[in-house]
């Protein structure tokens, strides 16, 4: 059940109404039942997988805590429970990828066919809740948190419906205490509900007015890139970066807003990534819950930067390799991840040289022009890498780039060609103003360190109502609806 589906809009008022009237002692059971129903709407069989992962990791946490309190090494039990949880992800997500590559290798030597006699359908959200439970088991084994003894509380932590499909990847130390306090929390808080609804509305604006509109353009160009020149290909690459951001940040804001309405706080997942001046800074602003998870549970255990410069670079490359594989079982995702690793290593290697050059030239590194140059550089590198994220294969990515640099057509900027990419001139203008609003909101988040709901709460009442009604009307009037409307599955649902 998508957040943009009519079924969700019909069910949401009923879900919230019942949540606010039931006794506090029943809230956790109620939310768990709603979460199971929400998840089963995608496919009832998926429930068996998430239930198995939940039960195994809950029991594993208790077992690891007993080992730790007896001062016994938790190594083997940890690898056993975390390994089985990870095995679910590997089987459902990567079996086809592995067999497909083995089949191609076997075909080179006229070997037997290696194909599954049946198809495995990947359960939605499995990448997110698998990483979540592995993080939980790791924290318990390290003694950072106590294992959760209440199975219902733990099950809700894993399956809480606003975040189960596409995150954020919540840490147990931040979210489990909220669940424990849920029965006793204040039943109704008008300001909290208002702020949550504002955040949801902003998320729908990002998704339906910007992301789904840009999806028309990127689908048109990437689907037939051989028929376009450099201008259209560059515009589509930049548009896909913005589409991906507004799609995923839109989902996150809807999820965070819905959780806030019910009294829960989910982690911030994006922090104005377009303002990043380096790849390292970009990953501190983009998909924060994943990047911090990879830092804490992959990069640091590999040795981080504690074992010398060369080892640090290798650890960075391995971490980004995991990130690429996490995003998709295909070589183009692997290549995308490795590109980011190479970019970050290259930045680290060149940093001393750039500092010396700036000192020699007396460059004002705090000036607007210098910061703008760094942001443009980072933006171009990220756009370049995302070409491989969008295309079906790595070979298509290289062909896309070759076409981009070999088929120059600068006149396309002036002859109206950009209005033939699936979006009419009228909607292109609407999109332009929507992007200006997005840039303004990101500036507020950067300069004032305020989310849209928090900033709006500081304004006078007439401005608040005008902004909320304007956003609602924009979603209704300018959202990407019509015969081709699919509520464009949130892109990160597939990961």
C-alpha positions as CSV (number, residue, x, y, z in Angstrom):
1,X,0.0,0.0,0.0
2,X,1.8,3.1,-1.2
3,X,1.6,6.4,0.7
4,X,0.2,8.0,-2.5
5,X,-2.5,5.4,-3.1
6,X,-6.2,6.1,-2.6
7,X,-6.4,3.0,-0.2
8,X,-3.9,4.7,2.1
9,X,-5.8,8.0,2.1
10,X,-9.0,6.2,3.0
11,X,-7.5,4.1,5.7
12,X,-5.3,6.8,7.4
13,X,-8.1,8.8,9.1
14,X,-9.5,5.6,10.5
15,X,-6.1,4.4,11.7
16,X,-5.4,7.7,13.4
17,X,-8.8,8.1,14.9
18,X,-8.7,4.6,16.6
19,X,-5.1,5.3,17.7
20,X,-6.2,8.4,19.6
21,X,-9.2,6.8,21.3
22,X,-7.9,3.4,22.4
23,X,-6.5,3.0,25.9
24,X,-2.8,3.6,26.2
25,X,-2.0,0.0,27.2
26,X,-3.4,-1.2,23.9
27,X,-1.5,1.2,21.6
28,X,1.6,-0.9,21.0
29,X,-0.6,-3.9,20.1
30,X,-2.7,-1.7,17.9
31,X,0.2,-0.2,16.0
32,X,1.8,-3.7,15.6
33,X,-1.5,-5.0,14.1
34,X,-1.7,-1.9,11.7
35,X,1.9,-2.4,10.7
36,X,1.3,-6.1,9.9
37,X,-1.8,-5.2,7.9
38,X,0.1,-2.4,6.0
39,X,2.9,-4.8,5.2
40,X,0.6,-7.6,4.2
41,X,-1.1,-5.3,1.6
42,X,2.0,-5.6,-0.6
43,X,1.9,-9.4,-0.3
44,X,0.7,-11.6,2.6
45,X,3.6,-14.0,2.2
46,X,6.1,-11.2,3.0
47,X,4.8,-11.3,6.6
48,X,6.5,-14.7,7.1
49,X,9.9,-13.4,6.2
50,X,9.7,-10.3,8.4
51,X,8.2,-12.4,11.2
52,X,11.1,-14.9,11.0
53,X,13.8,-12.2,10.9
54,X,12.1,-10.4,13.9
55,X,11.7,-13.6,16.0
56,X,15.3,-14.7,15.3
57,X,16.9,-11.4,16.0
58,X,14.8,-10.9,19.2
59,X,15.9,-14.2,20.5
60,X,19.5,-13.6,19.3
61,X,19.6,-10.3,21.2
62,X,18.6,-12.0,24.5
63,X,21.1,-14.8,23.9
64,X,23.9,-12.3,23.2
65,X,23.1,-10.3,26.3
66,X,23.3,-13.5,28.4
67,X,26.7,-14.2,26.9
68,X,27.9,-10.7,27.6
69,X,26.7,-10.7,31.2
70,X,28.5,-14.0,31.8
71,X,31.6,-12.3,30.3
72,X,31.7,-14.9,27.5
73,X,32.8,-13.9,24.0
74,X,29.7,-13.2,21.9
75,X,31.5,-13.9,18.6
76,X,30.0,-17.2,17.4
77,X,26.4,-16.5,18.6
78,X,26.6,-13.1,17.0
79,X,27.8,-14.4,13.7
80,X,25.2,-17.1,13.8
81,X,22.1,-14.9,14.4
82,X,23.3,-11.9,12.3
83,X,24.4,-14.3,9.6
84,X,21.0,-16.0,9.3
85,X,19.2,-12.7,9.3
86,X,21.6,-11.5,6.5
87,X,21.0,-14.8,4.7
88,X,17.3,-13.9,4.2
89,X,18.5,-10.7,2.4
90,X,21.1,-12.5,0.3
91,X,18.7,-15.3,-0.8
92,X,15.9,-13.1,-1.8
93,X,17.8,-10.2,-3.3
94,X,21.0,-11.7,-4.8
95,X,20.3,-15.3,-5.8
96,X,19.1,-14.2,-9.2
97,X,22.1,-12.0,-9.7
98,X,24.6,-14.7,-8.7
99,X,23.0,-17.4,-10.8
100,X,22.7,-15.0,-13.8
101,X,26.5,-14.3,-13.7
102,X,27.3,-17.9,-13.1
103,X,25.1,-18.8,-16.1
104,X,26.9,-16.4,-18.3
105,X,30.3,-17.7,-17.2
106,X,29.2,-21.3,-17.8
107,X,27.9,-20.4,-21.2
108,X,31.4,-19.2,-22.2
109,X,32.7,-22.7,-21.6
110,X,29.6,-24.4,-23.0
111,X,28.6,-25.5,-19.5
112,X,25.2,-26.4,-18.2
113,X,22.4,-23.9,-17.7
114,X,22.3,-22.4,-14.2
115,X,18.8,-20.9,-13.8
116,X,16.2,-21.2,-11.0
117,X,13.2,-23.2,-12.0
118,X,11.1,-20.6,-10.1
119,X,11.3,-16.9,-9.5
120,X,12.1,-15.3,-6.1
121,X,10.2,-12.1,-5.4
122,X,12.1,-9.9,-3.0
123,X,10.0,-8.8,0.0
124,X,9.6,-5.1,0.1
125,X,11.7,-3.3,2.7
126,X,13.9,-6.3,3.4
127,X,17.1,-4.3,2.9
128,X,16.0,-1.8,5.5
129,X,14.8,-4.1,8.3
130,X,17.7,-6.5,7.8
131,X,20.2,-3.8,8.4
132,X,18.2,-2.5,11.3
133,X,18.2,-5.9,13.1
134,X,21.9,-6.5,12.4
135,X,22.6,-3.1,13.9
136,X,20.5,-4.1,16.9
137,X,22.4,-7.4,17.4
138,X,25.7,-5.6,17.0
139,X,24.8,-3.0,19.6
140,X,23.6,-5.6,22.1
141,X,26.8,-7.7,21.6
142,X,29.0,-4.6,22.2
143,X,27.0,-3.7,25.3
144,X,25.8,-0.4,23.9
145,X,22.2,-1.2,24.6
146,X,20.2,-3.8,26.6
147,X,18.3,-6.4,24.7
148,X,14.6,-5.8,24.5
149,X,12.7,-8.4,26.5
150,X,9.2,-7.5,25.4
151,X,8.6,-9.2,22.0
152,X,5.8,-6.9,21.1
153,X,7.9,-3.8,21.6
154,X,10.7,-5.3,19.5
155,X,8.4,-6.4,16.8
156,X,7.0,-2.9,16.5
157,X,10.5,-1.5,16.3
158,X,11.2,-3.7,13.3
159,X,7.9,-3.3,11.5
160,X,6.6,0.2,12.4
161,X,4.6,0.9,9.3
162,X,5.8,4.5,8.4
163,X,9.4,3.3,8.1
164,X,9.3,-0.4,7.3
165,X,9.3,0.0,3.5
166,X,12.0,2.6,2.9
167,X,13.4,3.6,6.2
168,X,14.9,5.5,7.8
169,X,17.1,2.7,9.3
170,X,16.3,3.4,12.9
171,X,18.8,2.7,15.7
172,X,17.3,0.7,18.6
173,X,18.8,3.1,21.2
174,X,16.7,5.9,19.7
175,X,13.5,4.2,18.8
176,X,12.9,1.5,21.4
177,X,12.6,4.0,24.3
178,X,9.8,5.8,22.3
179,X,7.9,2.5,22.0
180,X,8.3,1.8,25.7
181,X,6.9,5.2,26.6
182,X,4.1,5.0,24.0
183,X,1.4,3.7,26.5
184,X,2.0,6.7,28.8
185,X,2.5,9.5,26.3
186,X,0.1,12.4,26.0
187,X,-2.9,11.3,24.0
188,X,-3.4,14.5,21.9
189,X,-1.0,17.3,21.2
190,X,-2.4,19.8,18.7
191,X,1.0,21.4,17.9
192,X,2.6,18.0,17.3
193,X,-0.2,16.8,15.0
194,X,-0.1,20.1,13.1
195,X,3.6,19.9,12.6
196,X,3.4,16.2,11.5
197,X,0.7,17.0,8.9
198,X,2.8,19.9,7.6
199,X,5.8,17.6,7.2
200,X,3.6,15.1,5.4
201,X,2.2,17.7,3.1
202,X,5.7,18.9,2.2
203,X,6.6,15.3,1.4
204,X,3.6,14.9,-0.9
205,X,4.6,18.2,-2.7
206,X,8.2,16.9,-3.2
207,X,6.9,13.5,-4.5
208,X,3.9,14.4,-6.6
209,X,4.7,17.9,-7.9
210,X,8.5,17.6,-8.4
211,X,9.6,13.9,-8.4
212,X,6.8,12.4,-10.4
213,X,6.9,15.3,-12.9
214,X,10.6,14.8,-13.4
215,X,10.1,11.1,-13.8
216,X,8.3,11.8,-17.1
217,X,11.3,13.6,-18.4
218,X,13.9,11.2,-17.2
219,X,11.9,8.2,-18.4
220,X,11.6,9.7,-21.8
221,X,15.3,10.5,-22.2
222,X,16.9,7.6,-20.5
223,X,14.5,5.2,-22.2
224,X,15.7,6.4,-25.6
225,X,19.1,8.1,-24.9
226,X,20.5,7.2,-28.4
227,X,18.0,9.6,-29.9
228,X,19.1,12.7,-28.0
229,X,22.1,15.0,-27.9
230,X,24.3,16.3,-25.2
231,X,22.0,19.0,-23.9
232,X,19.0,16.7,-23.4
233,X,21.2,14.0,-21.9
234,X,22.8,16.4,-19.4
235,X,19.4,17.8,-18.5
236,X,18.1,14.3,-17.9
237,X,21.0,13.3,-15.7
238,X,20.6,16.5,-13.6
239,X,16.8,15.9,-13.5
240,X,17.3,12.4,-12.3
241,X,19.5,13.6,-9.4
242,X,16.7,16.0,-8.3
243,X,14.0,13.4,-8.9
244,X,15.8,10.9,-6.7
245,X,16.3,13.4,-4.0
246,X,12.7,14.7,-4.0
247,X,11.3,11.2,-4.3
248,X,13.2,9.7,-1.4
249,X,13.2,12.8,0.8
250,X,9.5,13.1,0.0
251,X,8.9,9.6,1.2
252,X,11.0,10.2,4.3
253,X,9.0,13.4,5.2
254,X,5.7,11.6,4.8
255,X,7.0,8.8,7.1
256,X,8.4,11.2,9.6
257,X,5.3,13.4,9.6
258,X,3.0,10.5,10.1
259,X,5.2,9.2,12.9
260,X,5.2,12.6,14.5
261,X,1.4,12.8,14.4
262,X,1.4,9.6,16.5
263,X,4.0,10.9,18.9
264,X,7.1,9.2,17.4
265,X,10.3,10.8,16.1
266,X,12.1,9.2,13.2
267,X,15.7,10.1,12.2
268,X,16.5,12.8,9.7
269,X,17.6,11.2,6.5
270,X,18.5,14.2,4.3
271,X,20.2,17.5,5.0
272,X,20.2,19.7,1.9
273,X,22.6,17.5,-0.1
274,X,22.8,19.9,-3.1
275,X,24.8,22.2,-0.8
276,X,27.6,19.7,-0.3
277,X,31.0,20.8,-1.3
278,X,32.7,17.3,-1.4
279,X,31.7,13.7,-1.8
280,X,32.4,13.1,1.9
281,X,30.1,16.0,2.9
282,X,27.5,14.7,0.4
283,X,27.3,11.4,2.2
284,X,26.9,13.2,5.5
285,X,23.8,14.8,4.0
286,X,22.4,12.1,1.8
287,X,20.6,9.0,3.1
288,X,22.1,9.7,6.5
289,X,20.6,6.6,8.2
290,X,22.3,4.3,5.7
291,X,25.6,6.2,5.5
292,X,26.0,6.3,9.3
293,X,25.0,2.6,9.5
294,X,27.7,1.8,7.0
295,X,30.2,3.9,8.9
296,X,29.4,2.3,12.3
297,X,28.9,-1.3,11.2
298,X,31.2,-1.7,8.1
299,X,33.8,1.0,7.9
300,X,34.9,1.2,11.5
301,X,34.9,-2.6,12.1
302,X,37.1,-2.9,9.0
303,X,39.6,-0.7,10.7
304,X,38.4,2.8,9.7
305,X,41.3,5.2,9.6
306,X,43.1,3.5,12.5
307,X,45.5,1.3,10.4
308,X,47.2,3.7,8.1
309,X,46.4,5.7,5.0
310,X,46.4,2.9,2.5
311,X,44.2,0.7,4.7
312,X,41.8,3.6,5.2
313,X,41.4,4.0,1.4
314,X,40.8,0.3,1.0
315,X,38.2,0.4,3.8
316,X,36.5,3.3,2.1
317,X,36.3,1.4,-1.2
318,X,35.0,-1.7,0.5
319,X,32.3,0.3,2.3
320,X,31.1,2.0,-0.9
321,X,31.1,-1.4,-2.6
322,X,28.7,-2.7,0.1
323,X,26.6,0.5,-0.4
324,X,26.4,-0.3,-4.2
325,X,25.4,-3.9,-3.6
326,X,22.9,-2.8,-1.0
327,X,21.2,-0.6,-3.5
328,X,20.7,-3.2,-6.2
329,X,21.8,-6.7,-7.4
330,X,23.3,-5.4,-10.6
331,X,26.7,-4.4,-11.8
332,X,25.6,-0.8,-12.6
333,X,24.8,-0.3,-8.9
334,X,28.2,-1.8,-7.9
335,X,29.9,0.5,-10.3
336,X,27.9,3.5,-8.9
337,X,29.1,2.6,-5.4
338,X,32.7,2.2,-6.5
339,X,32.6,5.5,-8.3
340,X,31.7,7.3,-5.0
341,X,34.4,5.4,-3.2
342,X,37.0,6.4,-5.9
343,X,35.7,10.0,-5.7
344,X,36.2,10.1,-1.9
345,X,39.6,8.5,-2.0
346,X,40.7,10.9,-4.8
347,X,39.5,13.9,-2.7
348,X,41.5,12.7,0.3
349,X,44.6,12.2,-1.8
350,X,44.3,15.6,-3.5
351,X,43.4,17.5,-0.3
352,X,47.0,18.4,0.7
353,X,47.8,19.5,-2.8
354,X,44.7,21.7,-3.0
355,X,45.5,23.3,0.4
356,X,49.0,24.1,-0.7
357,X,47.7,25.6,-4.0
358,X,45.2,27.7,-2.1
359,X,47.9,28.9,0.2
360,X,50.2,29.8,-2.7
361,X,47.4,31.6,-4.6
362,X,46.0,33.2,-1.4
363,X,42.6,31.8,-2.3
364,X,39.8,33.0,0.0
365,X,38.3,29.6,0.7
366,X,35.4,31.1,2.7
367,X,34.2,33.3,-0.2
368,X,30.9,32.6,-1.9
369,X,32.6,32.0,-5.3
370,X,34.9,29.3,-3.9
371,X,32.1,27.5,-2.0
372,X,30.0,27.7,-5.1
373,X,32.7,26.2,-7.2
374,X,33.1,23.3,-4.8
375,X,29.4,22.7,-4.8
376,X,29.2,22.7,-8.6
377,X,32.1,20.3,-8.7
378,X,30.4,17.9,-6.2
379,X,27.1,18.3,-8.0
380,X,28.6,17.3,-11.4
381,X,30.4,14.3,-9.9
382,X,27.2,13.0,-8.3
383,X,25.2,13.6,-11.5
384,X,27.8,11.7,-13.4
385,X,27.6,8.7,-11.0
386,X,23.8,8.7,-11.0
387,X,23.7,7.9,-14.7
388,X,24.9,4.4,-13.8
389,X,22.2,4.3,-11.0
390,X,19.4,5.0,-13.5
391,X,20.4,2.9,-16.6
392,X,19.6,-0.9,-16.6
393,X,23.3,-2.0,-17.2
394,X,26.8,-0.5,-16.7
395,X,27.3,-0.8,-20.5
396,X,24.3,1.5,-21.0
397,X,25.9,4.0,-18.7
398,X,29.0,4.1,-20.8
399,X,27.0,4.4,-24.0
400,X,25.0,7.3,-22.4
401,X,28.2,9.1,-21.5
402,X,29.7,8.5,-24.9
403,X,26.6,10.0,-26.5
404,X,26.7,12.9,-24.1
405,X,30.2,14.0,-25.1
406,X,30.1,13.1,-28.8
407,X,26.7,14.5,-29.9
408,X,26.9,18.2,-29.2
409,X,23.7,20.2,-29.8
410,X,23.9,23.5,-27.8
411,X,21.1,25.0,-30.0
412,X,18.7,22.7,-28.1
413,X,18.8,25.2,-25.3
414,X,17.1,27.8,-27.5
415,X,15.0,26.0,-30.1
416,X,12.3,24.6,-27.7
417,X,13.7,21.0,-27.8
418,X,13.6,20.8,-24.0
419,X,9.8,21.1,-24.2
420,X,9.6,17.9,-26.2
421,X,10.8,15.6,-23.4
422,X,7.4,14.7,-22.1
423,X,6.8,17.9,-20.2
424,X,5.0,20.8,-21.8
425,X,6.2,24.4,-21.6
426,X,3.4,25.2,-19.1
427,X,4.4,22.4,-16.7
428,X,8.1,23.1,-17.2
429,X,7.4,26.6,-15.8
430,X,5.4,25.0,-12.9
431,X,8.3,22.7,-12.2
432,X,10.8,25.6,-12.3
433,X,8.9,27.5,-9.5
434,X,8.5,24.2,-7.5
435,X,12.3,23.8,-7.7
436,X,12.8,27.4,-6.5
437,X,10.6,26.6,-3.5
438,X,12.6,23.4,-2.9
439,X,15.8,25.4,-2.9
440,X,14.3,28.0,-0.5
441,X,13.3,25.2,1.9
442,X,16.8,23.6,1.8
443,X,18.3,27.0,2.5
444,X,16.1,27.4,5.6
445,X,17.2,23.8,6.7
446,X,20.8,24.7,6.1
447,X,21.0,28.2,7.6
448,X,18.3,28.0,10.4
449,X,18.7,24.3,11.1
450,X,14.9,24.0,11.0
451,X,12.6,21.4,9.3
452,X,9.7,22.9,7.2
453,X,7.2,22.2,10.0
454,X,9.3,23.8,12.7
455,X,10.0,26.9,10.6
456,X,6.4,27.3,9.7
457,X,5.4,27.0,13.3
458,X,7.4,30.1,14.0
459,X,5.4,32.2,11.5
460,X,2.2,34.1,12.1
461,X,-1.1,32.2,11.8
462,X,-2.3,33.7,8.5
463,X,1.0,32.9,6.8
464,X,0.9,29.3,8.2
465,X,-2.6,28.7,6.8
466,X,-1.7,30.4,3.5
467,X,1.4,28.2,3.1
468,X,-0.4,25.0,4.1
469,X,-3.4,25.7,1.8
470,X,-1.1,26.7,-1.1
471,X,0.9,23.5,-0.7
472,X,-2.3,21.4,-0.6
473,X,-3.7,23.1,-3.7
474,X,-0.3,22.6,-5.5
475,X,-0.4,18.9,-4.8
476,X,-4.0,18.6,-5.9
477,X,-3.8,20.8,-9.0
478,X,-0.2,20.3,-10.2
479,X,0.6,16.8,-9.0
480,X,1.6,14.4,-11.8
481,X,-1.7,12.6,-12.3
482,X,-3.3,11.3,-15.5
483,X,-3.5,8.2,-17.7
484,X,0.2,7.4,-17.1
485,X,0.0,8.1,-13.4
486,X,1.3,5.2,-11.3
487,X,2.1,7.2,-8.1
488,X,5.5,6.3,-9.5
489,X,6.5,3.7,-7.0
490,X,8.9,5.5,-4.6
491,X,12.2,4.7,-6.1
492,X,13.8,3.4,-2.9
493,X,11.0,0.9,-2.4
494,X,13.0,-1.3,-4.8
495,X,16.1,-1.5,-2.5
